[in-house]
Amino acid sequence: MAVTTEGVRLAPLDASHWEQVHAIYAAGIAGGHATFSDTPPTWTTFDHDKLPILRTVALDDDGSVVGWLACRPHSDRLVFVGVLEVSIYVHPDHRRHGVGHALLTNLVHESERAGFWTLQSSVFPENTASIALHSSLGFRVLGTRERVGKMTHGPMAGVWRDLVVLERRSEQVL
């Protein structure tokens, strides 16, 4: 997959990228609007939790990771085998430069080629850039899950959070 698009090179995410992926994940956690997690997982946990296919890093001209994307199955039930939950993170210094767009565009194309029919994301409502990015690529807002969980860390510690649920259905696979 070494694809060049929007000023970044996309490549499969593997253990060699983990230190930089971990740092980007940690920056997302520190910002308070990316995840309920209070610490990034270990490589072993990440590798087990995320599907080995469709894991992608965005690399700059120097080969540094500036963003990443990975998916996990929505459910282990056979009827949901074509439904994925998406995680996408962009390094704070590279946001609003097309990195997320390149990663998510690639996922849409590659997931359809692999036979997946639904991509889902859950985004904090304050993360308007992520909601706009998803919407620009055909994701639609299904609704808002109110007060889903209380943050345990960072600037939002103790605050109940809502999640906007977005979905993209493939017209090609269905």
C-alpha positions in Angstrom: 0.0 0.0 0.0 2.7 2.7 -0.3 0.3 5.4 -1.7 1.2 9.1 -1.9 -1.7 11.4 -1.5 -2.3 15.0 -0.2 1.3 15.5 0.7 1.7 12.3 2.7 2.7 8.7 1.9 0.3 6.0 3.3 1.8 2.7 4.4 0.6 -0.3 6.5 0.9 0.4 10.2 3.2 -2.1 11.9 5.2 -2.5 15.0 8.0 -0.4 13.6 5.7 2.7 13.7 4.5 2.0 17.3 6.6 4.6 19.2 5.3 7.4 17.0 1.7 6.0 16.8 1.7 5.8 20.6 2.9 9.4 21.0 0.1 10.6 18.6 -2.5 8.5 20.6 -1.2 10.0 23.8 -1.5 13.6 22.4 -5.1 12.8 21.5 -5.8 11.6 25.0 -4.2 14.7 26.5 -6.4 17.0 24.4 -9.5 15.5 26.0 -11.7 15.2 22.9 -10.4 12.0 21.3 -11.2 9.0 23.5 -12.4 7.8 26.9 -9.0 6.0 27.3 -6.7 7.4 29.9 -3.5 5.9 28.4 -2.6 4.4 25.0 -2.5 0.6 24.9 0.7 -1.4 24.6 1.6 -2.6 21.1 0.5 -6.1 22.0 -2.9 -4.9 23.1 -3.3 -2.6 20.0 -2.1 -5.4 17.7 -4.7 -7.8 19.2 -7.6 -5.3 19.3 -7.2 -3.8 15.8 -7.6 -5.7 12.6 -4.3 -6.4 10.9 -5.7 -5.3 7.5 -6.6 -1.6 6.9 -4.1 -0.4 9.6 -2.5 2.7 8.0 0.0 5.3 8.8 0.5 8.7 7.1 4.2 9.5 6.7 5.7 12.9 5.9 8.6 13.5 3.6 11.1 12.5 6.4 9.2 9.2 7.0 7.8 10.4 10.3 4.3 9.3 11.3 1.9 12.2 11.2 -1.3 10.3 11.5 -2.7 6.8 11.8 -5.9 4.9 11.3 -7.0 1.4 12.4 -10.3 -0.5 12.7 -11.8 -3.2 14.8 -14.8 -5.4 14.3 -18.0 -3.9 15.5 -18.9 -7.3 17.0 -17.6 -10.8 17.0 -21.0 -12.1 15.8 -21.0 -13.4 12.3 -23.8 -11.2 11.0 -21.7 -8.1 11.7 -18.5 -9.3 9.9 -18.8 -6.4 7.4 -19.1 -3.7 10.0 -16.0 -1.9 11.3 -15.4 0.7 14.0 -12.8 3.3 12.9 -10.1 5.0 15.0 -8.2 7.9 13.4 -5.6 10.2 15.0 -3.5 13.0 13.5 -0.5 14.6 15.1 -1.4 18.0 16.5 1.1 19.8 14.3 -0.4 18.2 11.2 -4.1 18.7 11.7 -6.0 20.6 9.0 -3.4 19.7 6.4 -5.3 16.8 4.7 -3.7 14.0 6.7 -7.0 12.8 8.1 -8.7 13.2 4.7 -6.0 11.0 3.1 -6.3 8.3 5.7 -10.1 8.2 5.7 -10.3 8.3 1.9 -7.9 5.4 1.7 -10.0 3.5 4.3 -13.2 4.0 2.3 -11.7 2.6 -0.9 -9.7 -0.2 0.7 -12.5 -1.4 3.0 -14.9 -1.6 0.1 -12.3 -3.6 -1.9 -12.0 -6.0 1.1 -15.8 -6.4 1.3 -16.7 -4.3 4.3 -20.1 -2.6 4.0 -20.3 -0.3 7.0 -17.8 2.0 8.7 -18.7 3.5 12.1 -17.1 6.2 14.2 -18.0 7.6 17.6 -16.8 11.2 18.1 -17.1 13.6 20.9 -19.4 16.5 19.7 -16.7 19.0 20.6 -14.4 17.4 17.9 -16.1 19.3 15.1 -13.1 18.8 12.8 -13.5 15.0 13.0 -17.2 15.2 12.4 -16.7 17.5 9.4 -14.0 15.1 8.0 -16.2 12.1 8.3 -19.2 13.9 6.8 -17.1 15.0 3.8 -16.5 11.4 3.0 -20.1 10.2 3.1 -20.5 9.4 6.8 -23.9 10.5 8.1 -24.8 11.3 11.7 -27.0 8.6 13.1 -27.5 10.4 16.4 -26.0 11.4 19.7 -25.6 9.0 22.6 -26.0 11.2 25.6 -23.9 10.9 28.8 -22.3 7.7 27.7 -19.4 7.8 30.0 -17.5 10.0 32.5 -14.0 11.0 31.8 -11.4 9.8 34.3 -8.5 12.0 33.2 -7.2 15.2 31.7 -9.0 18.5 31.2 -12.4 16.8 31.1 -12.0 14.6 34.2 -15.3 14.0 36.0 -17.4 15.2 33.1 -20.1 13.0 31.5 -19.6 12.9 27.7 -21.8 12.5 24.7 -20.8 10.7 21.6 -21.9 11.5 18.0 -22.4 8.2 16.1 -21.4 8.4 12.4 -21.9 5.7 9.8 -20.9 5.2 6.2 -22.6 2.5 4.2 -21.0 1.2 1.1 -23.1 1.3 -2.1 -20.6 -0.9 -3.8 -20.6 -3.8 -1.4 -24.4 -4.0 -0.7 
